[in-house]
Amino acid sequence: MRTDLAYDTSLLRGVGMPKFVDRTGQIFGRLHVLREAGRGPSNKVLWRCRCVCGEELDVIAGSLVTGNTNSCGCLLKEKITKHGGYNKGSYNTWRGMMRRCYNEKDKDYYKYGGIGISVYEKWHDYATFAKDVGEPVGDQTLDRIDPNGSYVPENCRWASLTVQNRNVRMSRRNKSGIRGVLQLGKKWVAQITAKSITYRSKSFDTKEEATQERLNMEKVYWT
C-alpha cells in the first residue's frame, strides 16, 4: 500500500481524509496535465501542464477543475488582440473592475464584491464594455455615480480625479447614497457646490430625476 501519495485538498468536501485524484492525462481547456508537480500555496497539489501553444506551467488542481485556469495565458492574449484592448485604458479598467468584484484574493474585494457590488452581466465581455463606455481621456477613471451601487450603464461614467474626489467627500455626508441628491419630505432635490456657492435644483418626485439633474448641474458648474 502506497503511503507517499499526494492528496488534492482543494477539492475536499466535508470531513475526513481527502481523496487523491490523479489528473495525469486529463485535459482542461487548452491545458494537458503531464504529471504531479509538488505542492503550492496552502499545501495544495500542483500539476505540471502543457498548453496547446507549447508552454508549460504548474497549476493548482482546484483552478483546473473550476476553469479559472484553462491556458498558459495565451487565450486571454488572443481575446485582447481580437477585441483591440491591448494597452487601452478601457481594458485595464475592465480587468480591475472584474477583479474587485469577483476575485476573492484581490486586495479590494472586501469593498466591492464582498459587499455585493457586481458588474452588469453584458459587461463581463470586454468588447461590450468598451463599446458602451468608450475610452477615458487624461486622468479619467471609471466612476460610479452612486458609490454604493454596482457597475451598470446608468451608474458609470468616465470622470477626472477631481470629480471623483468630490463624489467621495459628498457621499460620506449624503445619506441618500447618491452624491448631491437629497430627500426633502416626499420630494427629491439635486444640490451642488462650486466656488463656495451652493446651488439647489427644483423639487422632483423621484430620486432618478434628481440624480439626472445633479449630472446636468455638474456639466454647468464643474466644467
N, C-alpha and C positions, 0 to 999 in steps of 0.2 A: 504494500500500500504506500502511495506517494505521500510525503509529508512536506514537500517543498513547493506545492502548487501556489500560484498567486490567486488571490480572490478579488473579484470585481465588486468592491464595496459600493461603487457609485450606483449600482442597480439594486442595492439591498432594499427589501420590503419587509416590514415587520421586525421581529427579533429573532435571535438565534444565529447560527453560523451561516455567513453568506455563501451562496453557491458560486463556484468558479464557472465562468462562461468563456470557453475558448473561442476567440473571434478570428483566429487564423484562417485565412482564405475567404472571409466574408467581404462583401463589397458595400460601401456606404457612399452613395453619390458617386463622386469621382475617385474615391479612395479604396484601394485594395489592401486589406490587412495582411501584412507579411509575417509578423511574429510579435510576441510579448516583448516589451522594452523597459521593464522595471516599474518603478513607482514614481508618481508625480506628486503634486500638492495634496495634502490631507491623506497621503499614503494610498492614493487611487491608482489603479492599474493603468499603465501606458501601453499603447500598441503602436509599433512601427508600421507606417502605411506608405504606400507608393501611389502618388496621384497619376492620373492618366497623362499628365504633361511630363512625367518623369521625375518630378521632385519627390523626396522622401521626407517624412516628418513624423513626430511622435504625438499621439492624440489620446486624451483621456477617454476611456470606454464610454462614459456617460455622454460625452459630446458627440460620439459617433452615433449612438443609438437614438439620441434626441434629434439629430440632424443639425445641431449647432455648428458642427464642422463637417463639411462634405467635399472639401477640396483643399489644396495647399494655399489657397488664396487666389488662384488663377481665375476661378469662376467669378469672384467679385470684381476682379480687374476687367474681365470681359464685359460684365454688366455696366461698369463705369464707362468703359470705352464706347460701348454700344449707345449709351444714353448721353454721351458727351459731358459727363460730370467731372471728369478728371481735372483737378486743380481749380474747380469752381467753388465760389463761396457757398452756393446753394447746396452743393454736395457735402461739404464739411459741416454745414449747419444741420443737414438731414441726418448725417451719421450721429452727431452729438445728441440730437433730439431723440432718435431711436434708442440710443444707449441709455440716456437718462430715464426713459420711460419703461424700458423692457429688460435691461441688463442689471440684475441684482448686484453685480460686482462693481458697477460704476459708482464712483465716489459720491455722485449727486443723486443716485437712485432714490434715496430716502426722502428727498424733497420733491420728487416727481412721481415716478411710478409707484413708489412706496406709499403715497397718499392718494393714489387713484387718478393721477393725471395721465392721460393717454393720448395717442395720436390718431387723427382721422384715418379711418380704415384705408381709404384710397391713397393716402399719403405714405402708406407702408411701401409703396412703389416709388422709387426716387424720381423716375421720369414724370410721373403725375404731379408729385410735389413741386418739381422745378417748373413745370408748365403753369401751375396755379399761382406760385408766388414770385416767379422771376428771379432776378439776381440782385443782391444787395449793392448799394453804392457807398463808397467811402467807408466809414466806420460802422455802418448799419449792421445790426444783427436782428435775428428773429425775435419779435416782441409779442407777448400775449397781452392783449388789451385788458382782459380780466386776469390778473396774476394767479388767481385760484382756479382758472378754467383750463381746459385741455387744448391741445394743438388741433384746432379745427379752423376751416377757412374764415369764418366770421370773427374769430378771436385772434387772428395772427396778422402781422404786418412787419415789414422791414422798418426799423427805427434806429435813429442815432443813439449813441450812448447817453447824450444829454436828455433826450426824450425818455429813454428807459429809466434813467435815474429819477426823473420826475415821477414816473409811473410807480417806482418802488416807494418813494417817500410818501406820495399821496395815498397809496393803497394801505399803508400802515395806519393812516389816520381815518380812512374811509371804511366804515363798517358795512357798506353795501357790497363790498367785494370788487367794485369796478372803479378805477381811478376817475375822480371828478364827477361821479354820478351819485346824487343824494336823494333820499326819500324824505319828503315832507308831507306828513299825513298820508293821504292815499295817492299823492302825486309824486312825480319824479322830476328832478331838475339836473341840468349839467352846469358845472362850475369850473372855472379855470383862473389861474393867477399868472399874470405876465407883468414884469417891471413893477412889482409890488402892488399892482392893482388887481382886485378880484372881480371877475365878471361872472354873472349868473344868467342862465337862459330862462325862457318862459317855462311854465309847468307842462309836463307830459303825462299821459295816462299810463304809459308803460316804461319799464326800465330800458327796453330795447330802443325806444325813440330817444330817450335821454342819452343813451350811450352813443347813438349816431350823431346827435347834436354835439356831444363832447368832442368827437372826432372832427366835426366841422369847425368847432371853435379852435382846436389845435392848429388847423391849417391857417386860420386867420391870425391868431395871436402868437403862435410859436414859430412862424416862418418869416 
